[in-house]
Amino acid sequence: MKSISHKGWLMLFLVLLSILACQGFARFSFGAIFPFMREGLNLTYQQAGFLTSSIFIGYLVGVINVSSIVKRFNAKKTIIIFLSLIIVSIMIIGSSNHFWVVFTACFFMGYASGGTFIPSLELVRRWFHQSKRGMAVGIAMAGGGAGMVFSGISVPFLVRAYGDTGWRLSWFIIAAFIFIIILFIGLMLKNSPDDINEKPLGDNDPKSIEESSRNGYEKSNIVYGNKLVWAIGSVYFIFGFSYLIYSTFLVDYFINDLSFSNEIAGFLFSVGGVASIISGFIWGTVSDRFGRMIALSFVFFIQTIVLLGLIYVTSYGVVFILVVLYGLTLWGVPTILTASMGDLIVPEKNPAAMGFITVFFGIGQLISPMITGYLVELDGNYMLALFLSIAACMVGGIGSVFIHIHLKNKVVKLKEAEQFEIS
């Protein structure tokens, strides 16, 4: 009963709201608004790709700089500052008709999104013991899916009701919701269990401690010179590159390549968002039980199959199933990799490690829309871009298997060394 009433659950809910604001609303709603925004501003696909890239240039800068900002203030104040910057950026995007003004605002929206995301995940590490961290991060990641659901349903409705101003109104409504979230965070969020004389949830559970010890990992205090961190960062790069083609251009693909209506395309986007709400919880729990990297390889291989299906299938019913399957894996990668850093790196270096691998993620997101925009302009459809995403997923899955083998070998060597010392 004590674990049920633990304050960590309230903090997790507030972190979920923070991720809903910075990821679900600020970044992933862009995918639903994108087709109508592109049309309203008379943008080419390459210009739209540059706007998307500006978000992720900002995101990259944000995750690099945020650790120093957290040190100067704290996680809670940092989250509030950056969420406020997101509101300002969104209001400018929804008001302007000038490409370069929107480009700049998109940069700051991305910057603030990265600046919010990293300290939010750090709070999960503080409030949840290692054995429950995958599950907790997975729940927090549901915020991204919830934002996709909201935008996928509301944006087509607003465009139909208000015409050319519908996409602008969508941004203003999102800004209002983020403001409400800031109020909740300001009133209730705590930076650490120590602030209220608590321990992380699961810290006193003997079974949890036993399960954690079975990992056999020796936590490192080396981040930037750690080959394993670089390998995990490379996998995160692959995911950042691959999933953006899905999350940003999916609605446009349904409308232009598959000739679905705006409403059906938005509905399918929402369906993926609904499925993704539980994806982090599913794969975080699986990784807690069976191992981080083996779970990650399954995520990538499922995404490979789904994306291949989206190329060759035009039936609405089958597309619906494929979108659900992809949604059920969507937040599996960041959930597993976030938990992995908590397993492998000492707590005081964990924010730096998370920021470091998120740089890889941000670089993948940075180059993906530019390449995707070029391929769409070149080929006239999304076929080449989807094949590129499929190839990236396959590489990510194979890379995860190799990392898993490396970690298993490392555990075996540690156990052999322990037995040798005992004998």
C-alpha positions in Angstrom: 0.0 0.0 0.0 2.9 2.3 0.8 4.2 2.1 -2.8 0.7 2.9 -4.2 0.6 6.1 -2.1 4.3 7.0 -2.9 4.7 10.6 -4.0 6.7 9.3 -7.0 3.5 8.5 -8.8 2.4 12.1 -8.6 5.8 13.3 -9.8 5.6 10.8 -12.6 2.2 12.2 -13.7 3.7 15.8 -13.6 6.6 14.6 -15.7 4.1 13.0 -18.1 2.4 16.4 -18.4 5.8 18.1 -19.0 6.6 15.6 -21.8 3.1 16.1 -23.2 3.8 19.8 -23.4 7.4 19.8 -24.8 7.0 16.7 -27.1 3.4 15.9 -27.6 2.2 19.5 -28.1 5.3 21.4 -29.2 7.0 18.9 -31.5 4.7 16.1 -32.5 1.7 18.3 -33.1 3.8 19.8 -35.9 3.3 16.6 -37.9 -0.5 17.0 -37.8 -0.5 20.7 -38.5 2.3 20.5 -41.1 0.2 19.9 -44.3 -2.2 22.8 -43.6 0.6 25.0 -42.4 2.6 24.3 -45.6 -0.4 25.1 -47.7 -1.3 28.2 -45.7 2.2 29.6 -46.0 2.7 28.5 -49.6 5.9 26.5 -48.8 7.7 24.0 -51.0 8.5 20.6 -49.5 12.1 21.6 -49.1 11.1 24.8 -47.2 8.9 22.7 -45.0 11.8 20.3 -44.5 14.0 23.3 -43.4 11.3 24.4 -40.9 11.3 20.9 -39.4 15.1 20.9 -39.4 15.2 24.2 -37.6 13.1 22.6 -34.8 15.7 19.9 -34.4 18.7 22.2 -34.7 17.1 24.0 -31.7 16.5 20.7 -30.0 20.1 19.8 -30.4 21.3 23.0 -29.0 18.8 22.7 -26.1 20.0 19.3 -25.0 23.6 20.3 -25.2 23.1 23.4 -23.0 20.5 22.3 -20.5 22.7 20.5 -18.0 24.5 23.8 -17.1 21.1 25.6 -16.8 19.9 22.8 -14.4 23.0 23.3 -12.3 22.4 27.0 -12.1 18.7 26.7 -11.2 17.2 23.3 -10.7 15.1 20.8 -12.7 11.7 22.3 -11.8 12.7 25.9 -12.6 14.4 24.9 -15.8 11.3 23.1 -17.0 9.1 26.1 -16.2 11.4 28.5 -18.0 11.6 26.4 -21.2 7.9 25.6 -21.3 7.2 29.4 -21.1 9.6 29.8 -24.1 7.6 27.1 -26.0 4.4 29.2 -25.5 6.1 32.3 -26.9 7.5 30.4 -29.9 4.2 28.8 -30.7 2.3 32.1 -30.6 4.8 33.5 -33.1 4.5 30.5 -35.4 0.7 30.8 -35.3 0.8 34.5 -36.0 3.4 35.1 -38.7 3.3 34.9 -42.5 7.0 35.2 -43.0 9.1 32.1 -43.6 12.2 33.3 -41.7 10.2 34.5 -38.7 8.5 31.1 -38.5 11.9 29.4 -39.1 13.4 31.3 -36.1 10.4 30.6 -33.9 10.6 26.9 -34.8 14.3 26.9 -33.7 13.4 28.3 -30.3 10.4 25.8 -30.0 12.9 23.0 -30.6 15.5 24.5 -28.2 12.9 24.8 -25.4 11.6 21.3 -26.1 15.1 19.8 -25.7 15.6 21.9 -22.6 12.4 20.6 -21.0 12.8 17.0 -22.0 16.2 16.2 -20.4 15.4 17.5 -16.9 12.0 15.8 -17.1 13.6 12.4 -17.6 16.2 13.2 -14.9 13.4 13.6 -12.5 12.2 10.1 -13.3 15.7 8.8 -12.5 15.6 10.6 -9.1 12.1 9.3 -8.1 12.3 5.7 -9.3 14.7 2.9 -8.5 16.6 1.2 -11.3 14.4 -1.9 -11.3 11.3 0.2 -12.0 12.9 2.9 -14.2 12.0 1.4 -17.5 8.4 1.1 -16.6 8.4 4.7 -15.2 10.1 6.2 -18.2 7.6 4.4 -20.4 4.7 5.9 -18.6 6.2 9.4 -18.9 6.7 8.9 -22.6 2.9 8.5 -23.0 2.8 12.3 -23.1 4.2 12.3 -26.6 1.4 9.9 -27.8 -1.3 11.9 -26.0 -0.2 15.0 -27.9 -0.4 13.1 -31.2 -3.9 12.0 -30.4 -5.0 15.5 -29.5 -3.6 17.1 -32.6 -4.6 14.3 -35.0 -8.3 14.8 -33.9 -8.5 18.5 -33.3 -6.4 20.0 -36.2 -8.5 18.6 -39.1 -11.7 19.6 -37.2 -10.4 23.1 -36.7 -9.3 23.4 -40.4 -12.7 22.2 -41.6 -14.5 24.6 -39.2 -12.3 27.7 -39.6 -10.7 27.2 -43.0 -7.3 28.8 -43.6 -7.1 30.1 -40.1 -7.7 26.6 -38.5 -4.0 25.7 -38.3 -3.2 29.0 -36.6 -6.0 28.5 -34.1 -4.5 25.0 -33.4 -1.2 26.5 -32.3 -3.0 29.0 -30.0 -5.1 26.3 -28.3 -1.9 24.2 -27.8 -0.2 27.3 -26.1 -3.2 27.6 -23.7 -2.9 23.9 -22.7 0.8 24.3 -22.1 0.2 27.3 -19.8 -2.2 25.2 -17.7 0.5 22.5 -17.5 3.0 25.1 -16.2 0.6 26.0 -13.4 0.3 22.4 -12.3 4.1 21.9 -12.4 4.8 25.1 -10.5 2.4 24.1 -7.7 3.2 20.5 -7.2 6.5 19.3 -8.8 9.4 18.4 -6.4 13.0 18.1 -7.5 13.9 15.1 -5.5 12.5 12.6 -2.9 15.0 14.2 -0.4 12.9 17.3 -0.5 10.1 15.6 1.3 12.2 13.0 3.2 11.2 10.1 0.8 13.2 7.5 -1.0 12.9 6.6 -4.7 10.0 4.3 -5.4 11.2 0.7 -5.2 14.4 1.5 -3.3 13.3 -0.6 -0.3 11.8 -3.5 -2.2 14.1 -6.6 -1.7 12.8 -8.2 -4.9 13.5 -5.1 -6.9 17.1 -4.9 -5.5 17.6 -8.6 -6.4 16.4 -8.1 -9.9 18.7 -5.0 -10.4 21.7 -6.9 -9.2 21.1 -9.6 -11.8 22.0 -7.1 -14.6 25.6 -7.5 -13.5 26.6 -4.0 -14.9 29.3 -2.1 -13.3 28.2 1.6 -13.5 30.8 3.8 -15.1 31.6 7.5 -14.3 33.0 7.9 -17.8 30.6 9.5 -20.4 32.3 11.0 -23.4 35.1 8.5 -23.6 32.8 5.5 -23.1 32.6 3.3 -26.2 29.3 1.8 -25.0 27.7 5.2 -24.6 28.9 6.0 -28.2 27.3 2.8 -29.5 24.0 3.5 -27.7 24.1 7.1 -29.0 24.6 5.7 -32.6 21.5 3.6 -32.2 19.6 6.7 -30.9 20.8 8.6 -34.0 19.3 5.9 -36.2 16.0 6.1 -34.4 16.0 9.9 -34.6 16.6 9.7 -38.3 14.0 7.0 -39.0 11.0 7.8 -36.9 10.8 11.4 -37.9 9.8 10.3 -41.4 6.8 8.6 -39.8 5.9 11.2 -37.2 6.3 14.3 -39.3 5.3 13.3 -42.8 2.8 10.5 -42.1 -0.3 12.7 -42.5 1.0 14.2 -45.7 1.9 10.7 -47.0 -1.7 9.5 -46.4 -3.2 12.6 -48.1 -0.9 12.8 -51.1 0.4 9.3 -51.8 -2.6 7.2 -50.6 -5.3 9.8 -51.4 -7.0 9.6 -48.0 -9.1 12.5 -46.9 -7.8 15.1 -44.4 -10.1 13.6 -41.8 -9.0 10.0 -42.3 -5.4 11.0 -42.4 -5.7 12.9 -39.1 -7.7 10.0 -37.6 -5.0 7.5 -38.5 -2.4 9.9 -37.0 -4.4 9.9 -33.8 -4.8 6.1 -33.8 -1.0 5.9 -33.9 -0.9 8.4 -31.0 -3.4 6.4 -29.0 -1.4 3.2 -29.5 1.9 5.0 -28.6 0.5 6.1 -25.2 1.2 2.6 -23.9 4.2 1.8 -26.0 6.8 3.2 -23.6 5.2 1.3 -20.7 5.1 -2.0 -22.7 8.7 -1.9 -23.9 10.1 -0.3 -20.7 8.6 -3.2 -18.7 9.8 -5.7 -21.3 13.3 -4.3 -21.0 13.1 -4.4 -17.2 12.4 -8.1 -17.4 14.4 -9.4 -20.4 17.2 -6.8 -20.9 17.4 -3.4 -22.6 19.1 -4.2 -25.8 17.2 -7.3 -26.7 13.9 -5.5 -26.2 15.3 -2.6 -28.4 16.1 -5.0 -31.2 12.5 -6.3 -31.3 11.2 -2.7 -31.5 13.4 -1.9 -34.5 12.5 -5.1 -36.3 8.8 -4.6 -35.8 9.1 -1.0 -37.1 10.9 -2.4 -40.2 8.1 -4.7 -41.0 5.4 -2.0 -40.5 7.1 0.6 -42.7 7.6 -2.0 -45.4 3.8 -2.8 -45.2 2.9 0.9 -45.5 4.7 1.1 -48.9 2.9 -1.8 -50.5 -0.5 -1.6 -48.8 -3.3 0.9 -49.7 -6.2 -0.8 -48.0 -7.5 1.4 -45.2 -8.1 -1.5 -42.9 -4.6 -2.9 -43.2 -3.1 0.6 -42.9 -5.0 1.0 -39.7 -3.5 -2.1 -38.3 0.0 -1.1 -39.4 -0.3 2.3 -37.8 -1.4 0.7 -34.5 1.6 -1.7 -34.6 4.0 1.2 -35.2 2.4 3.2 -32.5 2.8 0.3 -30.1 6.6 0.6 -30.6 7.0 4.4 -31.1 8.3 5.4 -27.6 10.0 2.1 -27.0 13.4 3.3 -28.2 13.8 6.5 -26.1 12.3 4.6 -23.1 14.8 1.8 -23.3 17.8 4.0 -24.0 16.9 6.4 -21.1 16.7 3.4 -18.7 19.9 2.1 -20.2 21.8 5.2 -19.2 20.5 4.9 -15.7 21.8 1.3 -15.6 25.3 2.0 -17.0 26.3 5.5 -15.8 26.7 6.7 -12.2 23.8 8.9 -11.0 25.9 12.2 -10.9 26.9 11.7 -14.5 23.5 10.6 -15.8 22.2 14.0 -17.0 25.4 14.5 -19.0 25.1 11.0 -20.4 21.4 11.6 -21.4 22.3 14.9 -22.9 25.2 13.3 -24.8 23.2 10.5 -26.4 20.3 12.9 -27.1 22.7 14.9 -29.2 23.0 11.8 -31.5 19.2 11.7 -31.5 19.0 15.4 -32.4 21.5 15.0 -35.2 19.4 12.2 -36.7 16.3 14.4 -36.5 18.2 17.4 -38.0 19.2 15.7 -41.2 16.2 13.5 -41.7 13.6 16.2 -42.8 16.1 17.8 -45.2 16.9 14.4 -46.8 13.2 13.5 -46.8 12.2 16.8 -48.4 14.8 16.3 -51.1 13.7 12.8 -51.8 10.0 13.7 -52.0 10.9 16.6 -54.4 13.1 14.2 -56.5 10.7 11.3 -56.7 7.3 13.0 -56.3 6.2 10.7 -53.5 7.4 9.2 -50.2 8.6 5.9 -51.6 12.3 6.5 -51.4 12.0 8.2 -48.0 10.2 5.2 -46.5 12.8 2.8 -47.9 15.5 4.9 -46.3 13.6 4.7 -43.0 13.3 0.9 -43.3 17.0 0.5 -43.9 17.7 2.7 -40.8 15.5 0.5 -38.7 17.2 -2.7 -39.9 20.6 -1.2 -39.0 19.3 -0.2 -35.6 17.9 -3.6 -34.8 21.2 -5.4 -35.8 23.2 -2.8 -33.9 21.1 -3.4 -30.8 21.8 -7.2 -31.0 25.5 -6.6 -31.1 25.3 -4.3 -28.1 23.3 -6.9 -26.2 26.0 -9.6 -27.0 28.7 -7.2 -25.8 26.8 -6.6 -22.5 26.2 -10.3 -22.0 29.9 -11.0 -22.5 30.7 -8.2 -20.0 28.5 -9.8 -17.4 30.1 -13.2 -17.9 33.6 -11.7 -17.5 32.6 -9.9 -14.3 31.1 -13.1 -12.8 34.2 -15.1 -13.7 36.4 -12.4 -12.1 34.3 -12.5 -8.9 34.5 -16.4 -8.8 38.2 -16.2 -9.3 38.6 -13.8 -6.4 36.5 -16.0 -4.1 38.5 -19.1 -5.0 
